[in-house]
């Protein structure tokens, strides 16, 4: 799916936001009314079905949410008002309250290290080069809460293949903007700023790993990591670094922010593993935002079929 910029689309073509949020009803109606022109090609197989059957077919067609076709999307309000983004404060409501100071345009990402195409890349050019698509992913936080979000973005592997890693590139390191004027939370030494995260090269090249530019069909809100963030759905949320300004391809495992701050609690790999408790709470169950009941935590957040082979032979209690 290709996102057109606001200046290139007429008001008459815009899907009402309320209709987008009511996607289950819309997709069900699509099957009965045969709205073929309004549905992405990957979803056309759903048009002969009805109601929830139609949406299940759409989800099976590439949503990125394997085995969970009946899961409800987390409400947009919850997704955009309950966040971890310490650059704007340590409370869950702080980012939505304080992130208005961030200026996500213009925005440049420096790409360097062991790759052939080093340079500064404008986010507008980057998103124009790589077609955007919607992926519905779970996002699991280490504090035992989770969301299901329709992200918009492009696979990280597309970007990496474009910059052409060399044989010495074993890890991909990401860095968040450091600007205390725009990010007032950085005036406090909660962490060693700027925020840094990293992935092993095979993790970065996995087809599930997403560079997100939006959610719910809208541009990414500041509090959710505008204009460009990482989404790694089988890992805890702190690996999904926000507001990225630098990407480096490096040979040795980088030091990362939470692993430096509290190494006994936050390992480099951060794979969702219900069998390994956080020192201060259990990870065996989680609470989906908007729900009261807790549900069992799934190994690799439910993406084991796609990612478990990358960790064959590793002790996942040691490499947590």
CORWOGI-V500887 format. One record per backbone hydrogen bond with DSSP energy under -0.5 kcal/mol. NH is the residue of the N-H (numbers start at 1). CO is the residue of the C=O. E is the energy in kcal/mol with one decimal. If there is no record, write none. Layout:
<<NH/CO/E> <NH/CO/E>>
This chain:
<<4/2/-0.5> <8/5/-2.5> <9/6/-1.3> <13/10/-1.2> <14/10/-0.5> <14/11/-1.0> <20/16/-1.9> <21/17/-2.3> <22/18/-1.4> <23/20/-0.7> <23/21/-0.8> <26/22/-2.0> <27/23/-2.9> <28/24/-2.0> <29/25/-2.3> <30/26/-2.1> <31/27/-1.5> <32/28/-1.1> <33/29/-2.8> <34/30/-1.5> <35/30/-1.0> <36/34/-2.2> <38/35/-1.4> <39/36/-1.3> <43/40/-2.3> <44/41/-1.4> <46/43/-2.0> <47/44/-1.7> <48/45/-0.6> <49/46/-2.0> <53/50/-1.6> <54/50/-0.8> <54/51/-0.7> <55/51/-1.5> <56/52/-2.6> <57/53/-1.9> <58/54/-2.0> <59/55/-2.8> <60/56/-2.4> <61/57/-1.1> <61/58/-0.5> <62/59/-1.3> <63/59/-2.0> <68/65/-1.5> <71/68/-1.8> <74/148/-2.7> <78/75/-0.6> <79/75/-2.3> <80/76/-1.9> <81/77/-0.6> <81/78/-0.8> <82/78/-1.4> <83/92/-2.4> <85/83/-0.6> <85/89/-0.6> <88/85/-2.7> <89/86/-1.3> <94/91/-0.8> <95/91/-0.7> <97/93/-1.5> <98/94/-2.7> <99/95/-2.4> <101/98/-1.1> <102/99/-1.7> <104/102/-0.7> <109/121/-2.9> <110/108/-0.5> <110/245/-2.9> <111/109/-0.5> <111/119/-3.2> <112/247/-2.3> <114/249/-3.1> <115/113/-2.0> <116/163/-1.0> <116/164/-2.2> <117/163/-2.2> <118/116/-0.7> <119/111/-2.7> <121/109/-2.9> <121/119/-0.5> <122/120/-0.5> <123/107/-2.5> <126/122/-2.5> <127/123/-2.8> <128/124/-1.5> <129/125/-1.6> <130/126/-1.8> <131/129/-0.6> <133/153/-2.2> <135/151/-2.3> <136/63/-2.0> <137/135/-0.8> <137/149/-2.3> <139/147/-2.5> <140/235/-0.6> <141/145/-3.0> <144/141/-1.7> <146/287/-1.9> <147/139/-2.0> <149/137/-2.7> <151/135/-2.8> <151/149/-1.1> <152/214/-2.7> <153/133/-1.9> <154/211/-2.0> <156/209/-1.9> <158/155/-1.1> <159/155/-1.0> <160/156/-2.4> <161/157/-2.7> <162/158/-1.5> <163/159/-2.0> <164/160/-1.0> <165/160/-0.5> <166/114/-2.1> <169/166/-1.6> <170/168/-1.0> <170/250/-2.2> <171/250/-2.4> <172/199/-2.8> <173/248/-3.3> <174/197/-3.4> <175/246/-2.1> <176/195/-2.5> <177/243/-1.9> <179/177/-0.6> <182/179/-0.8> <183/179/-3.1> <184/182/-0.5> <185/87/-2.6> <186/87/-0.7> <186/183/-2.2> <187/184/-1.8> <188/185/-1.4> <190/188/-1.7> <191/188/-0.5> <193/191/-1.3> <197/174/-2.1> <199/172/-2.2> <201/170/-2.8> <204/200/-2.5> <205/201/-2.0> <206/203/-0.9> <209/206/-1.4> <210/231/-2.5> <211/154/-3.0> <212/210/-0.8> <212/229/-2.5> <213/152/-2.8> <214/152/-1.7> <215/218/-1.7> <216/150/-2.6> <218/215/-2.2> <220/213/-2.1> <224/221/-1.4> <225/222/-1.9> <226/221/-1.2> <228/225/-0.6> <229/212/-1.9> <230/241/-2.7> <231/210/-2.4> <233/231/-0.5> <235/232/-2.0> <236/270/-2.5> <237/140/-2.2> <239/236/-2.1> <240/237/-1.7> <241/239/-1.8> <243/225/-1.5> <244/228/-2.3> <245/175/-2.9> <246/175/-1.4> <247/110/-3.1> <248/173/-2.6> <249/112/-2.2> <250/171/-2.2> <250/248/-0.6> <257/196/-2.5> <260/256/-2.4> <261/257/-2.2> <262/258/-2.7> <265/262/-1.7> <266/262/-2.1> <267/265/-0.5> <272/234/-2.3> <273/271/-0.5> <276/273/-1.8> <277/275/-0.6> <278/281/-1.2> <281/278/-1.3> <286/295/-2.8> <287/144/-2.1> <288/286/-0.5> <289/146/-2.5> <291/288/-2.3> <295/286/-2.9> <297/284/-2.9> <300/272/-2.9> <301/298/-2.2> <302/299/-2.1> <303/300/-1.9> <304/299/-0.6> <306/303/-0.6> <307/303/-1.8> <308/304/-2.6> <310/307/-1.9> <311/308/-2.1> <312/309/-1.2> <314/311/-2.2> <316/314/-1.0> <318/315/-0.6> <319/315/-3.2> <320/318/-1.3>>
